[in-house]
């Protein structure tokens, strides 16, 4: 496994399982704000269009955070499949489960203790 001890600006999202609730609340706010930003909305729409999903696909969103992309996919009127979103942070996935659409996607967190914390 790659650790980030030598990186000057490590990925804070990779360490979300180590953060306190106040910091995580800020992260949730930032992720959700990004999910409403016109640039993100255009980018995710273009990306999802390029995937050309049809039928009832099963989609896995790894490192989902609060599930912004998973929920964007689940909201699409032409999407008839299912989305499972996974993140290392119980806090972030729990925050995402409280946001609509609740029934269109499932979120899970993975066990952080198994990961090397550097």
Secondary structure, DSSP 8 states (H G I E B T S, - for coil): ----TT-TT--GGGGGGGS-HHHHHHHHHHHHHHHHSHHHHHHHHHHHHHHT--SS-EEEEET-TTTHHHHHHHH-TT--SEEEEEES-HHHHHHHHTSS-SSSEEEEE--GGGS---
